[in-house]
Amino acid sequence: MPILTAQLHDGELLLQNGPNEGLPPLRLVVDDEGDDLDEEERERLEAVIAESTAQLARGEHYTADEVLGMLRALRS
C-alpha cells in the first residue's frame, strides 16, 4: 500500500504526488484522547520507566550487539 502525502489547503487535503480526483472519500479522525491507563497503571508505568532510566545511568544495560550475541548463542 503506497503512502500518500498531502497538505491542507482551504479546508481540503491535496495530494502532493498523486491524483487529487477520482479517489474514494477519506475520513480523518483526530485521536487526541490520550491513553486508556487508569491511575494505578500509569503509576506502575512511570515507576518502570524511572527504574529503567536509573539502570541505564548505572550502566546496567546491554548493547544491541550483546543482545544479538546472546540470542545467537541460544540457537546453537
PDB file of N, CA, C and O in Angstrom, chain B, residues numbered from 101:
ATOM      1  N   MET B 101       0.848  -1.174   0.000  1.00  0.00           N
ATOM      2  CA  MET B 101       0.000   0.000   0.000  1.00  0.00           C
ATOM      3  C   MET B 101       0.892   1.235   0.000  1.00  0.00           C
ATOM      4  O   MET B 101       1.741   1.385   0.878  1.00  0.00           O
ATOM      5  N   PRO B 102       0.711   2.108  -0.962  1.00  0.00           N
ATOM      6  CA  PRO B 102       1.557   3.308  -1.022  1.00  0.00           C
ATOM      7  C   PRO B 102       1.192   4.298   0.072  1.00  0.00           C
ATOM      8  O   PRO B 102       0.050   4.358   0.530  1.00  0.00           O
ATOM      9  N   ILE B 103       2.182   5.066   0.476  1.00  0.00           N
ATOM     10  CA  ILE B 103       1.960   6.137   1.445  1.00  0.00           C
ATOM     11  C   ILE B 103       1.726   7.419   0.664  1.00  0.00           C
ATOM     12  O   ILE B 103       2.531   7.796  -0.188  1.00  0.00           O
ATOM     13  N   LEU B 104       0.641   8.072   0.954  1.00  0.00           N
ATOM     14  CA  LEU B 104       0.311   9.315   0.275  1.00  0.00           C
ATOM     15  C   LEU B 104       0.604  10.480   1.203  1.00  0.00           C
ATOM     16  O   LEU B 104       0.325  10.417   2.401  1.00  0.00           O
ATOM     17  N   THR B 105       1.162  11.534   0.650  1.00  0.00           N
ATOM     18  CA  THR B 105       1.451  12.738   1.414  1.00  0.00           C
ATOM     19  C   THR B 105       0.544  13.849   0.904  1.00  0.00           C
ATOM     20  O   THR B 105       0.392  14.037  -0.303  1.00  0.00           O
ATOM     21  N   ALA B 106      -0.054  14.578   1.833  1.00  0.00           N
ATOM     22  CA  ALA B 106      -0.983  15.627   1.439  1.00  0.00           C
ATOM     23  C   ALA B 106      -0.771  16.865   2.293  1.00  0.00           C
ATOM     24  O   ALA B 106      -0.180  16.812   3.372  1.00  0.00           O
ATOM     25  N   GLN B 107      -1.273  17.980   1.776  1.00  0.00           N
ATOM     26  CA  GLN B 107      -1.266  19.238   2.514  1.00  0.00           C
ATOM     27  C   GLN B 107      -2.695  19.746   2.602  1.00  0.00           C
ATOM     28  O   GLN B 107      -3.508  19.535   1.703  1.00  0.00           O
ATOM     29  N   LEU B 108      -2.976  20.413   3.700  1.00  0.00           N
ATOM     30  CA  LEU B 108      -4.290  21.016   3.880  1.00  0.00           C
ATOM     31  C   LEU B 108      -4.279  22.380   3.204  1.00  0.00           C
ATOM     32  O   LEU B 108      -3.429  23.220   3.500  1.00  0.00           O
ATOM     33  N   HIS B 109      -5.230  22.597   2.291  1.00  0.00           N
ATOM     34  CA  HIS B 109      -5.307  23.862   1.562  1.00  0.00           C
ATOM     35  C   HIS B 109      -6.778  24.256   1.457  1.00  0.00           C
ATOM     36  O   HIS B 109      -7.577  23.550   0.841  1.00  0.00           O
ATOM     37  N   ASP B 110      -7.125  25.379   2.057  1.00  0.00           N
ATOM     38  CA  ASP B 110      -8.515  25.857   2.046  1.00  0.00           C
ATOM     39  C   ASP B 110      -9.493  24.779   2.503  1.00  0.00           C
ATOM     40  O   ASP B 110     -10.561  24.614   1.913  1.00  0.00           O
ATOM     41  N   GLY B 111      -9.130  24.051   3.547  1.00  0.00           N
ATOM     42  CA  GLY B 111     -10.022  23.044   4.100  1.00  0.00           C
ATOM     43  C   GLY B 111     -10.050  21.727   3.361  1.00  0.00           C
ATOM     44  O   GLY B 111     -10.837  20.845   3.704  1.00  0.00           O
ATOM     45  N   GLU B 112      -9.206  21.570   2.349  1.00  0.00           N
ATOM     46  CA  GLU B 112      -9.157  20.322   1.598  1.00  0.00           C
ATOM     47  C   GLU B 112      -7.757  19.748   1.651  1.00  0.00           C
ATOM     48  O   GLU B 112      -6.769  20.482   1.657  1.00  0.00           O
ATOM     49  N   LEU B 113      -7.684  18.425   1.691  1.00  0.00           N
ATOM     50  CA  LEU B 113      -6.387  17.763   1.607  1.00  0.00           C
ATOM     51  C   LEU B 113      -6.035  17.575   0.143  1.00  0.00           C
ATOM     52  O   LEU B 113      -6.803  16.983  -0.617  1.00  0.00           O
ATOM     53  N   LEU B 114      -4.884  18.075  -0.249  1.00  0.00           N
ATOM     54  CA  LEU B 114      -4.417  17.926  -1.623  1.00  0.00           C
ATOM     55  C   LEU B 114      -3.174  17.051  -1.625  1.00  0.00           C
ATOM     56  O   LEU B 114      -2.198  17.335  -0.930  1.00  0.00           O
ATOM     57  N   LEU B 115      -3.222  15.984  -2.415  1.00  0.00           N
ATOM     58  CA  LEU B 115      -2.073  15.092  -2.510  1.00  0.00           C
ATOM     59  C   LEU B 115      -0.912  15.818  -3.159  1.00  0.00           C
ATOM     60  O   LEU B 115      -1.088  16.563  -4.123  1.00  0.00           O
ATOM     61  N   GLN B 116       0.277  15.594  -2.622  1.00  0.00           N
ATOM     62  CA  GLN B 116       1.456  16.251  -3.177  1.00  0.00           C
ATOM     63  C   GLN B 116       1.944  15.544  -4.436  1.00  0.00           C
ATOM     64  O   GLN B 116       2.335  16.200  -5.401  1.00  0.00           O
ATOM     65  N   ASN B 117       1.924  14.232  -4.436  1.00  0.00           N
ATOM     66  CA  ASN B 117       2.428  13.470  -5.584  1.00  0.00           C
ATOM     67  C   ASN B 117       1.416  12.400  -5.945  1.00  0.00           C
ATOM     68  O   ASN B 117       1.600  11.230  -5.606  1.00  0.00           O
ATOM     69  N   GLY B 118       0.384  12.776  -6.608  1.00  0.00           N
ATOM     70  CA  GLY B 118      -0.612  11.794  -6.983  1.00  0.00           C
ATOM     71  C   GLY B 118      -1.879  12.465  -7.456  1.00  0.00           C
ATOM     72  O   GLY B 118      -1.990  13.691  -7.447  1.00  0.00           O
ATOM     73  N   PRO B 119      -2.835  11.653  -7.870  1.00  0.00           N
ATOM     74  CA  PRO B 119      -4.094  12.228  -8.360  1.00  0.00           C
ATOM     75  C   PRO B 119      -4.896  12.828  -7.217  1.00  0.00           C
ATOM     76  O   PRO B 119      -4.945  12.272  -6.119  1.00  0.00           O
ATOM     77  N   ASN B 120      -5.517  13.953  -7.479  1.00  0.00           N
ATOM     78  CA  ASN B 120      -6.359  14.584  -6.468  1.00  0.00           C
ATOM     79  C   ASN B 120      -7.839  14.377  -6.770  1.00  0.00           C
ATOM     80  O   ASN B 120      -8.695  14.861  -6.031  1.00  0.00           O
ATOM     81  N   GLU B 121      -8.144  13.666  -7.844  1.00  0.00           N
ATOM     82  CA  GLU B 121      -9.538  13.396  -8.187  1.00  0.00           C
ATOM     83  C   GLU B 121      -9.699  11.910  -8.457  1.00  0.00           C
ATOM     84  O   GLU B 121      -8.740  11.225  -8.814  1.00  0.00           O
ATOM     85  N   GLY B 122     -10.898  11.426  -8.287  1.00  0.00           N
ATOM     86  CA  GLY B 122     -11.177  10.032  -8.581  1.00  0.00           C
ATOM     87  C   GLY B 122     -10.842   9.067  -7.456  1.00  0.00           C
ATOM     88  O   GLY B 122     -10.976   7.854  -7.618  1.00  0.00           O
ATOM     89  N   LEU B 123     -10.412   9.588  -6.330  1.00  0.00           N
ATOM     90  CA  LEU B 123     -10.108   8.725  -5.195  1.00  0.00           C
ATOM     91  C   LEU B 123     -11.338   8.606  -4.308  1.00  0.00           C
ATOM     92  O   LEU B 123     -12.164   9.518  -4.273  1.00  0.00           O
ATOM     93  N   PRO B 124     -11.472   7.492  -3.590  1.00  0.00           N
ATOM     94  CA  PRO B 124     -12.616   7.363  -2.685  1.00  0.00           C
ATOM     95  C   PRO B 124     -12.516   8.378  -1.549  1.00  0.00           C
ATOM     96  O   PRO B 124     -11.424   8.849  -1.232  1.00  0.00           O
ATOM     97  N   PRO B 125     -13.651   8.714  -0.935  1.00  0.00           N
ATOM     98  CA  PRO B 125     -13.623   9.668   0.177  1.00  0.00           C
ATOM     99  C   PRO B 125     -12.764   9.147   1.324  1.00  0.00           C
ATOM    100  O   PRO B 125     -12.656   7.940   1.544  1.00  0.00           O
ATOM    101  N   LEU B 126     -12.171  10.062   2.032  1.00  0.00           N
ATOM    102  CA  LEU B 126     -11.314   9.730   3.161  1.00  0.00           C
ATOM    103  C   LEU B 126     -11.845  10.448   4.386  1.00  0.00           C
ATOM    104  O   LEU B 126     -12.111  11.650   4.351  1.00  0.00           O
ATOM    105  N   ARG B 127     -11.998   9.701   5.470  1.00  0.00           N
ATOM    106  CA  ARG B 127     -12.471  10.306   6.718  1.00  0.00           C
ATOM    107  C   ARG B 127     -11.317  10.313   7.708  1.00  0.00           C
ATOM    108  O   ARG B 127     -10.770   9.257   8.025  1.00  0.00           O
ATOM    109  N   LEU B 128     -10.943  11.476   8.194  1.00  0.00           N
ATOM    110  CA  LEU B 128      -9.865  11.623   9.165  1.00  0.00           C
ATOM    111  C   LEU B 128     -10.456  11.911  10.534  1.00  0.00           C
ATOM    112  O   LEU B 128     -11.383  12.708  10.676  1.00  0.00           O
ATOM    113  N   VAL B 129      -9.903  11.253  11.532  1.00  0.00           N
ATOM    114  CA  VAL B 129     -10.329  11.473  12.905  1.00  0.00           C
ATOM    115  C   VAL B 129      -9.094  11.830  13.715  1.00  0.00           C
ATOM    116  O   VAL B 129      -8.115  11.084  13.708  1.00  0.00           O
ATOM    117  N   VAL B 130      -9.125  12.948  14.407  1.00  0.00           N
ATOM    118  CA  VAL B 130      -8.019  13.342  15.262  1.00  0.00           C
ATOM    119  C   VAL B 130      -8.193  12.614  16.590  1.00  0.00           C
ATOM    120  O   VAL B 130      -9.149  12.855  17.327  1.00  0.00           O
ATOM    121  N   ASP B 131      -7.266  11.732  16.875  1.00  0.00           N
ATOM    122  CA  ASP B 131      -7.332  10.935  18.105  1.00  0.00           C
ATOM    123  C   ASP B 131      -6.399  11.557  19.129  1.00  0.00           C
ATOM    124  O   ASP B 131      -5.202  11.273  19.149  1.00  0.00           O
ATOM    125  N   ASP B 132      -6.952  12.397  19.969  1.00  0.00           N
ATOM    126  CA  ASP B 132      -6.147  13.087  20.966  1.00  0.00           C
ATOM    127  C   ASP B 132      -6.715  12.849  22.360  1.00  0.00           C
ATOM    128  O   ASP B 132      -6.733  13.745  23.204  1.00  0.00           O
ATOM    129  N   GLU B 133      -7.179  11.623  22.582  1.00  0.00           N
ATOM    130  CA  GLU B 133      -7.791  11.314  23.863  1.00  0.00           C
ATOM    131  C   GLU B 133      -6.805  10.707  24.846  1.00  0.00           C
ATOM    132  O   GLU B 133      -7.208  10.245  25.914  1.00  0.00           O
ATOM    133  N   GLY B 134      -5.539  10.699  24.512  1.00  0.00           N
ATOM    134  CA  GLY B 134      -4.543  10.124  25.405  1.00  0.00           C
ATOM    135  C   GLY B 134      -4.573   8.614  25.352  1.00  0.00           C
ATOM    136  O   GLY B 134      -4.820   8.026  24.300  1.00  0.00           O
ATOM    137  N   ASP B 135      -4.322   7.990  26.484  1.00  0.00           N
ATOM    138  CA  ASP B 135      -4.310   6.530  26.527  1.00  0.00           C
ATOM    139  C   ASP B 135      -5.436   6.036  27.430  1.00  0.00           C
ATOM    140  O   ASP B 135      -6.211   6.826  27.970  1.00  0.00           O
ATOM    141  N   ASP B 136      -5.510   4.731  27.582  1.00  0.00           N
ATOM    142  CA  ASP B 136      -6.578   4.143  28.388  1.00  0.00           C
ATOM    143  C   ASP B 136      -6.082   3.661  29.748  1.00  0.00           C
ATOM    144  O   ASP B 136      -6.711   2.800  30.364  1.00  0.00           O
ATOM    145  N   LEU B 137      -4.966   4.204  30.220  1.00  0.00           N
ATOM    146  CA  LEU B 137      -4.428   3.768  31.506  1.00  0.00           C
ATOM    147  C   LEU B 137      -5.202   4.401  32.657  1.00  0.00           C
ATOM    148  O   LEU B 137      -5.538   5.585  32.626  1.00  0.00           O
ATOM    149  N   ASP B 138      -5.479   3.581  33.678  1.00  0.00           N
ATOM    150  CA  ASP B 138      -6.055   4.172  34.880  1.00  0.00           C
ATOM    151  C   ASP B 138      -4.898   4.684  35.749  1.00  0.00           C
ATOM    152  O   ASP B 138      -3.732   4.522  35.387  1.00  0.00           O
ATOM    153  N   GLU B 139      -5.213   5.290  36.874  1.00  0.00           N
ATOM    154  CA  GLU B 139      -4.181   5.923  37.711  1.00  0.00           C
ATOM    155  C   GLU B 139      -3.143   4.912  38.194  1.00  0.00           C
ATOM    156  O   GLU B 139      -1.946   5.202  38.191  1.00  0.00           O
ATOM    157  N   GLU B 140      -3.591   3.734  38.607  1.00  0.00           N
ATOM    158  CA  GLU B 140      -2.663   2.706  39.094  1.00  0.00           C
ATOM    159  C   GLU B 140      -1.739   2.217  37.977  1.00  0.00           C
ATOM    160  O   GLU B 140      -0.541   2.033  38.194  1.00  0.00           O
ATOM    161  N   GLU B 141      -2.297   2.009  36.791  1.00  0.00           N
ATOM    162  CA  GLU B 141      -1.480   1.571  35.655  1.00  0.00           C
ATOM    163  C   GLU B 141      -0.454   2.639  35.280  1.00  0.00           C
ATOM    164  O   GLU B 141       0.698   2.330  34.974  1.00  0.00           O
ATOM    165  N   ARG B 142      -0.892   3.901  35.309  1.00  0.00           N
ATOM    166  CA  ARG B 142       0.029   4.995  34.971  1.00  0.00           C
ATOM    167  C   ARG B 142       1.164   5.069  35.985  1.00  0.00           C
ATOM    168  O   ARG B 142       2.319   5.263  35.605  1.00  0.00           O
ATOM    169  N   GLU B 143       0.851   4.918  37.267  1.00  0.00           N
ATOM    170  CA  GLU B 143       1.894   4.950  38.297  1.00  0.00           C
ATOM    171  C   GLU B 143       2.887   3.809  38.103  1.00  0.00           C
ATOM    172  O   GLU B 143       4.094   4.007  38.240  1.00  0.00           O
ATOM    173  N   ARG B 144       2.382   2.604  37.784  1.00  0.00           N
ATOM    174  CA  ARG B 144       3.289   1.472  37.538  1.00  0.00           C
ATOM    175  C   ARG B 144       4.169   1.732  36.324  1.00  0.00           C
ATOM    176  O   ARG B 144       5.368   1.456  36.351  1.00  0.00           O
ATOM    177  N   LEU B 145       3.576   2.262  35.259  1.00  0.00           N
ATOM    178  CA  LEU B 145       4.348   2.570  34.056  1.00  0.00           C
ATOM    179  C   LEU B 145       5.441   3.587  34.365  1.00  0.00           C
ATOM    180  O   LEU B 145       6.589   3.399  33.964  1.00  0.00           O
ATOM    181  N   GLU B 146       5.102   4.650  35.065  1.00  0.00           N
ATOM    182  CA  GLU B 146       6.085   5.679  35.395  1.00  0.00           C
ATOM    183  C   GLU B 146       7.181   5.131  36.296  1.00  0.00           C
ATOM    184  O   GLU B 146       8.337   5.534  36.171  1.00  0.00           O
ATOM    185  N   ALA B 147       6.836   4.210  37.209  1.00  0.00           N
ATOM    186  CA  ALA B 147       7.846   3.591  38.076  1.00  0.00           C
ATOM    187  C   ALA B 147       8.801   2.722  37.268  1.00  0.00           C
ATOM    188  O   ALA B 147      10.008   2.735  37.510  1.00  0.00           O
ATOM    189  N   VAL B 148       8.272   1.972  36.319  1.00  0.00           N
ATOM    190  CA  VAL B 148       9.120   1.123  35.473  1.00  0.00           C
ATOM    191  C   VAL B 148      10.036   1.985  34.609  1.00  0.00           C
ATOM    192  O   VAL B 148      11.212   1.661  34.444  1.00  0.00           O
ATOM    193  N   ILE B 149       9.515   3.066  34.061  1.00  0.00           N
ATOM    194  CA  ILE B 149      10.341   3.963  33.249  1.00  0.00           C
ATOM    195  C   ILE B 149      11.435   4.588  34.106  1.00  0.00           C
ATOM    196  O   ILE B 149      12.582   4.677  33.669  1.00  0.00           O
ATOM    197  N   ALA B 150      11.102   5.020  35.315  1.00  0.00           N
ATOM    198  CA  ALA B 150      12.105   5.613  36.211  1.00  0.00           C
ATOM    199  C   ALA B 150      13.187   4.598  36.555  1.00  0.00           C
ATOM    200  O   ALA B 150      14.369   4.942  36.556  1.00  0.00           O
ATOM    201  N   GLU B 151      12.811   3.353  36.847  1.00  0.00           N
ATOM    202  CA  GLU B 151      13.800   2.317  37.163  1.00  0.00           C
ATOM    203  C   GLU B 151      14.676   2.012  35.952  1.00  0.00           C
ATOM    204  O   GLU B 151      15.884   1.825  36.099  1.00  0.00           O
ATOM    205  N   SER B 152      14.092   1.960  34.773  1.00  0.00           N
ATOM    206  CA  SER B 152      14.872   1.716  33.555  1.00  0.00           C
ATOM    207  C   SER B 152      15.877   2.834  33.314  1.00  0.00           C
ATOM    208  O   SER B 152      17.016   2.579  32.924  1.00  0.00           O
ATOM    209  N   THR B 153      15.453   4.069  33.548  1.00  0.00           N
ATOM    210  CA  THR B 153      16.353   5.209  33.389  1.00  0.00           C
ATOM    211  C   THR B 153      17.502   5.125  34.387  1.00  0.00           C
ATOM    212  O   THR B 153      18.646   5.418  34.041  1.00  0.00           O
ATOM    213  N   ALA B 154      17.208   4.730  35.615  1.00  0.00           N
ATOM    214  CA  ALA B 154      18.251   4.581  36.637  1.00  0.00           C
ATOM    215  C   ALA B 154      19.216   3.455  36.273  1.00  0.00           C
ATOM    216  O   ALA B 154      20.426   3.594  36.456  1.00  0.00           O
ATOM    217  N   GLN B 155      18.695   2.346  35.763  1.00  0.00           N
ATOM    218  CA  GLN B 155      19.561   1.242  35.343  1.00  0.00           C
ATOM    219  C   GLN B 155      20.499   1.688  34.227  1.00  0.00           C
ATOM    220  O   GLN B 155      21.683   1.352  34.233  1.00  0.00           O
ATOM    221  N   LEU B 156      19.977   2.433  33.288  1.00  0.00           N
ATOM    222  CA  LEU B 156      20.806   2.935  32.195  1.00  0.00           C
ATOM    223  C   LEU B 156      21.910   3.835  32.733  1.00  0.00           C
ATOM    224  O   LEU B 156      23.060   3.728  32.305  1.00  0.00           O
ATOM    225  N   ALA B 157      21.575   4.721  33.668  1.00  0.00           N
ATOM    226  CA  ALA B 157      22.565   5.626  34.256  1.00  0.00           C
ATOM    227  C   ALA B 157      23.646   4.862  35.017  1.00  0.00           C
ATOM    228  O   ALA B 157      24.796   5.299  35.069  1.00  0.00           O
ATOM    229  N   ARG B 158      23.280   3.720  35.609  1.00  0.00           N
ATOM    230  CA  ARG B 158      24.250   2.904  36.345  1.00  0.00           C
ATOM    231  C   ARG B 158      25.047   1.979  35.424  1.00  0.00           C
ATOM    232  O   ARG B 158      25.916   1.239  35.887  1.00  0.00           O
ATOM    233  N   GLY B 159      24.758   2.019  34.148  1.00  0.00           N
ATOM    234  CA  GLY B 159      25.472   1.159  33.208  1.00  0.00           C
ATOM    235  C   GLY B 159      24.936  -0.261  33.160  1.00  0.00           C
ATOM    236  O   GLY B 159      25.593  -1.155  32.627  1.00  0.00           O
ATOM    237  N   GLU B 160      23.763  -0.472  33.705  1.00  0.00           N
ATOM    238  CA  GLU B 160      23.161  -1.802  33.735  1.00  0.00           C
ATOM    239  C   GLU B 160      22.307  -2.006  32.483  1.00  0.00           C
ATOM    240  O   GLU B 160      21.078  -1.961  32.536  1.00  0.00           O
ATOM    241  N   HIS B 161      22.977  -2.227  31.374  1.00  0.00           N
ATOM    242  CA  HIS B 161      22.260  -2.425  30.115  1.00  0.00           C
ATOM    243  C   HIS B 161      23.127  -3.229  29.162  1.00  0.00           C
ATOM    244  O   HIS B 161      24.317  -3.429  29.407  1.00  0.00           O
ATOM    245  N   TYR B 162      22.532  -3.681  28.088  1.00  0.00           N
ATOM    246  CA  TYR B 162      23.233  -4.415  27.044  1.00  0.00           C
ATOM    247  C   TYR B 162      23.155  -3.615  25.753  1.00  0.00           C
ATOM    248  O   TYR B 162      22.170  -2.923  25.493  1.00  0.00           O
ATOM    249  N   THR B 163      24.204  -3.718  24.952  1.00  0.00           N
ATOM    250  CA  THR B 163      24.153  -3.114  23.626  1.00  0.00           C
ATOM    251  C   THR B 163      23.370  -4.047  22.709  1.00  0.00           C
ATOM    252  O   THR B 163      23.137  -5.210  23.039  1.00  0.00           O
ATOM    253  N   ALA B 164      22.969  -3.526  21.564  1.00  0.00           N
ATOM    254  CA  ALA B 164      22.261  -4.362  20.591  1.00  0.00           C
ATOM    255  C   ALA B 164      23.134  -5.535  20.164  1.00  0.00           C
ATOM    256  O   ALA B 164      22.638  -6.651  20.011  1.00  0.00           O
ATOM    257  N   ASP B 165      24.435  -5.293  19.971  1.00  0.00           N
ATOM    258  CA  ASP B 165      25.340  -6.378  19.580  1.00  0.00           C
ATOM    259  C   ASP B 165      25.399  -7.461  20.654  1.00  0.00           C
ATOM    260  O   ASP B 165      25.448  -8.648  20.334  1.00  0.00           O
ATOM    261  N   GLU B 166      25.396  -7.062  21.918  1.00  0.00           N
ATOM    262  CA  GLU B 166      25.419  -8.044  23.003  1.00  0.00           C
ATOM    263  C   GLU B 166      24.140  -8.887  23.014  1.00  0.00           C
ATOM    264  O   GLU B 166      24.193 -10.104  23.193  1.00  0.00           O
ATOM    265  N   VAL B 167      23.007  -8.236  22.822  1.00  0.00           N
ATOM    266  CA  VAL B 167      21.737  -8.966  22.801  1.00  0.00           C
ATOM    267  C   VAL B 167      21.706  -9.939  21.632  1.00  0.00           C
ATOM    268  O   VAL B 167      21.285 -11.086  21.786  1.00  0.00           O
ATOM    269  N   LEU B 168      22.148  -9.487  20.466  1.00  0.00           N
ATOM    270  CA  LEU B 168      22.175 -10.378  19.306  1.00  0.00           C
ATOM    271  C   LEU B 168      23.102 -11.559  19.551  1.00  0.00           C
ATOM    272  O   LEU B 168      22.784 -12.685  19.166  1.00  0.00           O
ATOM    273  N   GLY B 169      24.231 -11.320  20.182  1.00  0.00           N
ATOM    274  CA  GLY B 169      25.151 -12.405  20.511  1.00  0.00           C
ATOM    275  C   GLY B 169      24.512 -13.413  21.450  1.00  0.00           C
ATOM    276  O   GLY B 169      24.682 -14.619  21.273  1.00  0.00           O
ATOM    277  N   MET B 170      23.778 -12.932  22.446  1.00  0.00           N
ATOM    278  CA  MET B 170      23.091 -13.838  23.379  1.00  0.00           C
ATOM    279  C   MET B 170      22.030 -14.663  22.654  1.00  0.00           C
ATOM    280  O   MET B 170      21.887 -15.859  22.909  1.00  0.00           O
ATOM    281  N   LEU B 171      21.298 -14.030  21.760  1.00  0.00           N
ATOM    282  CA  LEU B 171      20.273 -14.757  21.014  1.00  0.00           C
ATOM    283  C   LEU B 171      20.893 -15.806  20.097  1.00  0.00           C
ATOM    284  O   LEU B 171      20.378 -16.917  19.972  1.00  0.00           O
ATOM    285  N   ARG B 172      21.993 -15.445  19.465  1.00  0.00           N
ATOM    286  CA  ARG B 172      22.679 -16.420  18.595  1.00  0.00           C
ATOM    287  C   ARG B 172      23.194 -17.599  19.407  1.00  0.00           C
ATOM    288  O   ARG B 172      23.147 -18.740  18.946  1.00  0.00           O
ATOM    289  N   ALA B 173      23.685 -17.332  20.607  1.00  0.00           N
ATOM    290  CA  ALA B 173      24.193 -18.403  21.461  1.00  0.00           C
ATOM    291  C   ALA B 173      23.070 -19.356  21.869  1.00  0.00           C
ATOM    292  O   ALA B 173      23.307 -20.554  22.029  1.00  0.00           O
ATOM    293  N   LEU B 174      21.876 -18.848  22.035  1.00  0.00           N
ATOM    294  CA  LEU B 174      20.738 -19.698  22.389  1.00  0.00           C
ATOM    295  C   LEU B 174      20.366 -20.645  21.251  1.00  0.00           C
ATOM    296  O   LEU B 174      19.885 -21.753  21.488  1.00  0.00           O
ATOM    297  N   ARG B 175      20.592 -20.202  20.020  1.00  0.00           N
ATOM    298  CA  ARG B 175      20.248 -21.033  18.860  1.00  0.00           C
ATOM    299  C   ARG B 175      21.250 -22.145  18.623  1.00  0.00           C
ATOM    300  O   ARG B 175      20.913 -23.149  17.995  1.00  0.00           O
ATOM    301  N   SER B 176      22.470 -21.994  19.107  1.00  0.00           N
ATOM    302  CA  SER B 176      23.490 -23.014  18.813  1.00  0.00           C
ATOM    303  C   SER B 176      23.642 -24.020  19.927  1.00  0.00           C
ATOM    304  O   SER B 176      24.459 -24.935  19.824  1.00  0.00           O
TER     305      SER B 176
END
